[in-house]
Amino acid sequence: MVDFYSRLLELRRAEGATRGLAKIPSDLYPQAKAYLAEVRRTYETELRENPSGKKGEVARQTHTRAQQVARDLIEARITKIMSASFQSAVGGGRDLSNGLPEERALFEEIVEAIRSFRLQSSPYLEPTTSSASPTLPAGTPSSPASGTPSARTDPTTPAPPRPELLARTANSVQFVRILKGSPPVEMGGERLELRPEDLVSVTPEVARILVQGKVGEPVDAEARDLTP
């Protein structure tokens, strides 16, 4: 027991001396758990048999100190794993040098949790490519259209007369009145800027997105079923 306590002290010092994860025994977690349980059983037994005995008090102090050293070591590693997870979630590498299997599992869980949170609550934080088509997820606030140049025209040439925003498809279409302006979006093969009071004819699927996102409202009888 004394030897393992000394080993814990060495590992704590090594962990504090390096920025990344220090190399530790692959069985540290189960070994530390078993060691602390054994020390606890020892001092509890000694105190029951001889409450005023010195041996029981020494065992109790050993358990308290060993528990604190183990806590310092593990919490220092968890802090480093959390930092590495964040860096990975925002585009860094997935390597976790000197990570034990249970630590790598924690690392992957945190990375996925951060990515999921960013995608669901802050999609604008995620990098986009030039070929990606922006979408209008339900509930996404739309920026005002006033003062925003149209993405369909070259700013160096006069703007042509405003055409119908969306061509009718071969299938059935729905009419939607635009309530809010939005950044340029790609629909029907065109990159469009939606403006308040525009009346557009779109496919039922696109109409559903606009209505559920509170960007537009249905204007015919068929579109009334689009509301969630």
C-alpha positions as CSV (number, residue, x, y, z in Angstrom):
1,M,0.0,0.0,0.0
2,V,2.8,2.4,0.9
3,D,4.5,1.7,-2.5
4,F,1.3,2.5,-4.4
5,Y,0.8,5.7,-2.5
6,S,4.4,6.8,-3.4
7,R,3.5,5.9,-7.0
8,L,0.4,8.2,-6.9
9,L,2.6,11.1,-5.7
10,E,5.0,10.5,-8.6
11,L,2.2,10.4,-11.1
12,R,0.7,13.6,-9.8
13,R,4.0,15.4,-10.1
14,A,4.5,14.2,-13.6
15,E,0.9,15.2,-14.6
16,G,1.5,18.7,-13.3
17,A,4.8,19.0,-15.2
18,T,3.4,18.5,-18.7
19,R,0.9,20.3,-20.8
20,G,-0.6,17.2,-22.4
21,L,-1.5,13.9,-20.7
22,A,1.4,12.3,-18.9
23,K,2.0,8.6,-19.5
24,I,0.5,6.6,-16.7
25,P,-0.1,2.8,-16.1
26,S,-2.8,1.3,-18.3
27,D,-4.5,-0.1,-15.2
28,L,-4.3,3.0,-13.0
29,Y,-8.1,3.5,-12.6
30,P,-8.9,0.0,-11.4
31,Q,-5.7,-0.1,-9.4
32,A,-6.4,3.2,-7.6
33,K,-9.9,2.2,-6.9
34,A,-8.8,-1.2,-5.4
35,Y,-6.0,0.5,-3.4
36,L,-8.3,3.1,-1.8
37,A,-10.9,0.5,-1.0
38,E,-8.3,-1.6,0.8
39,V,-6.9,1.2,2.8
40,R,-10.4,2.2,3.9
41,R,-11.2,-1.3,5.0
42,T,-8.0,-1.4,7.0
43,Y,-8.6,1.8,8.9
44,E,-12.3,1.0,9.6
45,T,-11.3,-2.4,10.9
46,E,-8.6,-1.0,13.1
47,L,-10.9,1.7,14.5
48,R,-13.6,-0.8,15.3
49,E,-11.2,-3.1,17.1
50,N,-9.2,-0.4,18.9
51,P,-10.7,3.1,18.6
52,S,-7.8,4.7,20.4
53,G,-5.1,2.7,18.6
54,K,-2.4,4.4,16.6
55,K,-2.5,2.0,13.7
56,G,-6.1,2.8,12.9
57,E,-5.4,6.6,12.9
58,V,-2.4,6.1,10.6
59,A,-4.5,4.1,8.2
60,R,-7.2,6.7,8.2
61,Q,-4.7,9.5,7.5
62,T,-3.1,7.5,4.7
63,H,-6.5,6.9,3.1
64,T,-7.4,10.7,3.3
65,R,-4.1,11.7,1.7
66,A,-4.1,9.0,-0.9
67,Q,-7.7,9.9,-1.9
68,Q,-6.7,13.6,-2.3
69,V,-3.6,12.7,-4.4
70,A,-5.7,10.4,-6.7
71,R,-8.3,13.1,-7.0
72,D,-5.7,15.7,-8.0
73,L,-4.3,13.4,-10.6
74,I,-7.5,12.3,-12.2
75,E,-9.1,15.8,-12.2
76,A,-6.0,17.3,-13.8
77,R,-6.3,14.7,-16.6
78,I,-10.0,15.3,-17.0
79,T,-9.3,19.0,-17.4
80,K,-6.8,18.3,-20.2
81,I,-9.2,15.9,-21.9
82,M,-12.0,18.5,-21.9
83,S,-9.7,21.1,-23.4
84,A,-8.5,18.6,-26.1
85,S,-12.2,17.7,-26.8
86,F,-13.2,21.3,-27.4
87,Q,-10.2,21.8,-29.8
88,S,-11.2,18.7,-31.7
89,A,-14.8,19.7,-31.9
90,V,-14.0,23.0,-33.6
91,G,-11.7,21.4,-36.2
92,G,-8.6,20.2,-34.4
93,G,-7.2,16.6,-34.5
94,R,-8.7,13.6,-32.8
95,D,-5.5,12.4,-31.3
96,L,-5.3,12.0,-27.5
97,S,-1.7,11.1,-26.8
98,N,-1.2,8.9,-23.7
99,G,-5.0,8.6,-23.2
100,L,-6.2,5.4,-21.6
101,P,-9.1,3.6,-23.2
102,E,-11.6,5.0,-20.6
103,E,-10.2,8.4,-21.2
104,R,-10.5,8.1,-25.0
105,A,-14.1,7.1,-24.6
106,L,-14.7,10.2,-22.5
107,F,-12.9,12.3,-25.1
108,E,-15.1,11.0,-27.9
109,E,-18.3,11.6,-25.9
110,I,-17.4,15.2,-25.1
111,V,-16.4,15.9,-28.8
112,E,-19.8,14.6,-30.1
113,A,-21.7,16.5,-27.3
114,I,-20.0,19.7,-28.3
115,R,-20.6,19.2,-32.0
116,S,-24.2,18.3,-31.4
117,F,-24.8,21.4,-29.3
118,R,-23.1,23.7,-31.9
119,L,-25.2,22.2,-34.7
120,Q,-28.5,22.4,-32.9
121,S,-28.2,25.8,-31.1
122,S,-25.5,27.7,-33.0
123,P,-25.2,26.3,-36.6
124,Y,-23.6,29.6,-37.7
125,L,-20.5,28.6,-35.8
126,E,-19.9,25.6,-38.1
127,P,-17.6,26.2,-41.2
128,T,-19.4,26.2,-44.5
129,T,-18.1,25.5,-48.0
130,S,-18.8,27.6,-51.1
131,S,-20.8,24.8,-52.7
132,A,-23.0,24.3,-49.7
133,S,-26.6,25.5,-50.0
134,P,-27.8,27.5,-47.0
135,T,-31.1,26.3,-45.5
136,L,-33.8,27.9,-43.4
137,P,-34.3,25.6,-40.3
138,A,-37.4,26.0,-38.3
139,G,-37.2,28.8,-35.8
140,T,-34.0,30.3,-37.3
141,P,-34.3,34.1,-37.0
142,S,-34.0,36.0,-40.3
143,S,-32.0,39.1,-40.8
144,P,-33.8,42.2,-42.2
145,A,-33.6,42.5,-46.0
146,S,-33.3,46.3,-46.0
147,G,-29.8,47.5,-47.1
148,T,-28.8,44.0,-48.1
149,P,-27.6,43.7,-51.7
150,S,-29.3,40.9,-53.8
151,A,-27.0,37.9,-54.3
152,R,-28.5,37.3,-57.8
153,T,-27.1,40.4,-59.5
154,D,-23.7,41.8,-60.1
155,P,-23.4,45.0,-58.1
156,T,-21.6,46.7,-61.0
157,T,-24.6,46.3,-63.3
158,P,-28.1,47.7,-63.1
159,A,-30.6,45.3,-61.4
160,P,-33.0,43.8,-63.9
161,P,-36.7,43.8,-63.3
162,R,-37.6,41.5,-60.5
163,P,-38.8,38.1,-62.0
164,E,-41.0,35.6,-60.3
165,L,-38.9,34.2,-57.5
166,L,-39.5,30.5,-58.0
167,A,-40.6,28.6,-61.1
168,R,-43.5,26.3,-60.9
169,T,-42.5,22.6,-60.8
170,A,-44.0,19.8,-62.7
171,N,-45.7,18.7,-59.4
172,S,-48.2,20.7,-57.3
173,V,-47.1,24.0,-55.9
174,Q,-48.0,26.0,-52.8
175,F,-48.2,29.8,-52.6
176,V,-46.4,31.5,-49.7
177,R,-46.4,35.2,-48.7
178,I,-43.0,36.1,-47.3
179,L,-43.2,37.8,-43.9
180,K,-39.5,38.4,-43.1
181,G,-36.5,39.1,-45.2
182,S,-33.7,36.5,-45.2
183,P,-30.1,36.1,-46.3
184,P,-29.7,34.7,-49.8
185,V,-30.9,31.1,-50.1
186,E,-30.8,28.6,-52.9
187,M,-34.1,27.2,-54.1
188,G,-35.3,25.9,-57.4
189,G,-31.8,26.2,-58.9
190,E,-31.6,30.0,-58.1
191,R,-29.9,31.9,-55.4
192,L,-32.6,34.2,-54.1
193,E,-33.1,36.9,-51.6
194,L,-36.5,36.7,-50.0
195,R,-38.2,40.1,-49.2
196,P,-41.3,40.9,-47.1
197,E,-44.6,40.7,-49.0
198,D,-43.0,38.6,-51.9
199,L,-45.5,36.0,-53.1
200,V,-43.7,32.9,-54.1
201,S,-44.8,29.6,-55.6
202,V,-42.8,26.7,-54.3
203,T,-43.0,22.9,-53.8
204,P,-44.9,21.7,-50.7
205,E,-41.6,20.7,-49.1
206,V,-40.1,24.2,-49.4
207,A,-43.3,25.8,-48.4
208,R,-43.4,23.7,-45.2
209,I,-39.8,24.9,-44.4
210,L,-40.8,28.5,-44.9
211,V,-44.0,28.3,-42.9
212,Q,-42.5,26.3,-40.0
213,G,-39.5,28.7,-39.9
214,K,-42.0,31.6,-39.6
215,V,-40.5,33.1,-42.7
216,G,-43.7,33.0,-44.6
217,E,-47.4,32.2,-44.4
218,P,-49.6,30.1,-46.6
219,V,-52.1,31.9,-48.8
220,D,-54.2,29.2,-50.3
221,A,-56.4,26.4,-48.8
222,E,-54.0,23.6,-49.5
223,A,-51.2,25.3,-47.6
224,R,-53.1,25.6,-44.4
225,D,-52.0,22.0,-43.5
226,L,-48.4,23.1,-43.5
227,T,-48.5,24.7,-40.1
228,P,-46.9,22.4,-37.4
